[in-house]
Amino acid sequence: MNKLSVKGTSCALGVSGAALYIGCVFIMLTAPKEAVVRFFNSLLHGWDVTAIMRWDMPWWEAVIGVFEIFILGWLVGALFAVIYNLATTTKG
């Protein structure tokens, strides 16, 4: 069985999460508020996100959010690769 690269998997998941976060920021900056709420309500199976949406987030908080999501994605990707490699190398 092939092993996953811990560095490659973690970087891929970190970059993917950061790209999704940036996409979310782009949607919130460019689309009308009603469309944004409708979009995220549909992603969350009808939960009403109106009360938790923040429209006045400073740019520097969004930048910090990108880094936080990258770090969390990196950690999850590394954990996934390690567990996958351990699970596929055991003799069963």
Backbone hydrogen bonds in HBPLUS format (Angstrom, degrees):
<---DONOR---> <-ACCEPTOR-->    atom                        ^
c    i                          cat <-CA-CA->   ^        H-A-AA   ^      H-
h    n   atom  resd res      DA  || num        DHA   H-A  angle D-A-AA Bond
n    s   type  num  typ     dist DA aas  dist angle  dist       angle   num
A0009-THR N   A0005-SER O   2.85 MM   4  5.89 169.1  1.86 153.3 156.8     1
A0010-SER N   A0006-VAL O   2.97 MM   4  5.94 162.6  2.00 145.1 150.7     2
A0011-CYS N   A0007-LYS O   2.97 MM   4  6.04 159.0  2.02 144.2 150.5     3
A0012-ALA N   A0008-GLY O   2.92 MM   4  6.02 157.8  1.97 145.3 152.0     4
A0013-LEU N   A0009-THR O   3.02 MM   4  6.23 162.8  2.05 150.5 154.3     5
A0014-GLY N   A0010-SER O   2.92 MM   4  6.03 157.7  1.97 146.0 153.0     6
A0015-VAL N   A0011-CYS O   2.89 MM   4  5.98 168.5  1.90 153.9 156.5     7
A0016-SER N   A0012-ALA O   2.97 MM   4  6.02 155.3  2.03 141.3 149.0     8
A0017-GLY N   A0013-LEU O   2.97 MM   4  6.09 162.7  2.00 147.0 151.2     9
A0018-ALA N   A0014-GLY O   3.01 MM   4  6.21 160.3  2.05 146.5 152.2    10
A0019-ALA N   A0015-VAL O   2.86 MM   4  6.03 155.0  1.92 148.4 155.2    11
A0020-LEU N   A0016-SER O   2.99 MM   4  6.25 156.7  2.04 148.7 154.7    12
A0021-TYR N   A0017-GLY O   2.96 MM   4  6.20 154.1  2.02 147.3 154.7    13
A0022-ILE N   A0018-ALA O   2.93 MM   4  6.18 159.8  1.97 149.1 154.3    14
A0023-GLY N   A0019-ALA O   2.89 MM   4  6.12 152.0  1.97 144.2 152.5    15
A0024-CYS N   A0020-LEU O   2.91 MM   4  6.18 149.6  2.00 144.6 152.7    16
A0025-VAL N   A0021-TYR O   2.94 MM   4  6.30 157.8  1.99 150.8 156.5    17
A0026-PHE N   A0022-ILE O   2.89 MM   4  6.15 157.5  1.94 148.5 154.8    18
A0027-ILE N   A0023-GLY O   2.94 MM   4  6.21 158.1  1.99 149.0 154.4    19
A0028-MET N   A0024-CYS O   2.99 MM   4  6.26 162.6  2.02 151.6 156.1    20
A0029-LEU N   A0025-VAL O   2.96 MM   4  6.18 142.5  2.10 146.1 156.5    21
A0030-THR N   A0026-PHE O   3.05 MM   4  6.14 140.4  2.21 147.4 156.9    22
A0031-ALA N   A0027-ILE O   2.99 MM   4  5.64 164.0  2.01 151.3 154.3    23
A0035-ALA N   A0032-PRO O   3.02 MM   3  5.36 118.8  2.40 105.9 120.7    24
A0036-VAL N   A0032-PRO O   3.00 MM   4  6.32 156.2  2.06 156.6 164.3    25
A0037-VAL N   A0033-LYS O   2.95 MM   4  6.18 167.4  1.97 157.0 159.5    26
A0038-ARG N   A0034-GLU O   3.00 MM   4  6.14 160.0  2.04 143.7 149.7    27
A0039-PHE N   A0035-ALA O   2.86 MM   4  6.00 154.7  1.92 144.9 152.1    28
A0040-PHE N   A0036-VAL O   2.97 MM   4  6.24 169.5  1.98 158.2 159.1    29
A0041-ASN N   A0037-VAL O   2.85 MM   4  5.91 151.2  1.93 147.1 156.1    30
A0042-SER N   A0038-ARG O   3.03 MM   4  6.18 149.3  2.13 141.4 148.7    31
A0043-LEU N   A0039-PHE O   3.11 MM   4  6.46 145.8  2.23 141.9 151.5    32
A0044-LEU N   A0040-PHE O   3.07 MM   4  6.20 144.3  2.20 141.7 150.2    33
A0046-GLY N   A0041-ASN O   2.72 MM   5  4.85 157.7  1.77 160.8 156.3    34
A0047-TRP N   A0044-LEU O   3.26 MM   3  5.61 166.2  2.28 113.3 117.5    35
A0052-ILE N   A0049-VAL O   3.06 MM   3  5.42 140.2  2.22 108.5 119.7    36
A0053-MET N   A0049-VAL O   3.10 MM   4  6.12 121.4  2.46 156.1 171.0    37
A0061-GLU N   A0058-PRO O   3.11 MM   3  5.51 135.0  2.33 106.6 118.0    38
A0062-ALA N   A0058-PRO O   3.39 MM   4  6.83 149.9  2.49 146.4 154.5    39
A0063-VAL N   A0059-TRP O   3.06 MM   4  6.43 151.3  2.15 147.7 155.7    40
A0064-ILE N   A0060-TRP O   3.04 MM   4  6.23 159.6  2.08 141.5 146.7    41
A0065-GLY N   A0061-GLU O   2.89 MM   4  6.07 151.3  1.97 141.0 149.5    42
A0066-VAL N   A0062-ALA O   3.00 MM   4  6.33 146.8  2.12 144.9 152.7    43
A0067-PHE N   A0063-VAL O   3.19 MM   4  6.57 161.3  2.23 151.0 154.6    44
A0068-GLU N   A0064-ILE O   2.86 MM   4  6.13 158.5  1.90 153.3 160.1    45
A0069-ILE N   A0065-GLY O   2.90 MM   4  6.05 164.1  1.92 150.6 154.6    46
A0070-PHE N   A0066-VAL O   2.94 MM   4  6.14 154.1  2.01 145.5 153.3    47
A0071-ILE N   A0067-PHE O   2.94 MM   4  6.17 163.3  1.96 151.2 155.0    48
A0072-LEU N   A0068-GLU O   2.92 MM   4  6.16 167.6  1.93 153.9 157.4    49
A0073-GLY N   A0069-ILE O   2.85 MM   4  5.93 163.5  1.88 148.4 153.7    50
A0074-TRP N   A0070-PHE O   2.78 MM   4  5.95 152.5  1.86 148.0 156.4    51
A0075-LEU N   A0071-ILE O   2.93 MM   4  6.18 161.0  1.96 151.9 156.2    52
A0076-VAL N   A0072-LEU O   2.93 MM   4  6.18 163.6  1.96 152.9 157.4    53
A0077-GLY N   A0073-GLY O   2.83 MM   4  5.93 160.6  1.87 148.3 154.2    54
A0078-ALA N   A0074-TRP O   2.90 MM   4  6.09 156.8  1.95 148.6 154.7    55
A0079-LEU N   A0075-LEU O   2.95 MM   4  6.14 164.9  1.98 149.6 153.9    56
A0080-PHE N   A0076-VAL O   2.84 MM   4  6.00 160.5  1.88 149.5 155.5    57
A0081-ALA N   A0077-GLY O   2.96 MM   4  6.14 163.8  1.99 147.9 151.7    58
A0082-VAL N   A0078-ALA O   2.96 MM   4  6.16 163.2  1.99 152.7 157.3    59
A0083-ILE N   A0079-LEU O   2.94 MM   4  6.10 170.6  1.94 155.0 157.8    60
A0084-TYR N   A0080-PHE O   2.83 MM   4  5.96 162.9  1.86 152.2 157.8    61
A0085-ASN N   A0081-ALA O   2.86 MM   4  5.98 165.0  1.89 149.0 153.3    62
A0086-LEU N   A0082-VAL O   2.91 MM   4  6.13 158.9  1.96 150.6 156.6    63
A0087-ALA N   A0083-ILE O   2.85 MM   4  5.98 158.9  1.89 150.7 156.8    64
A0088-THR N   A0084-TYR O   2.95 MM   4  6.11 147.1  2.06 149.4 157.7    65
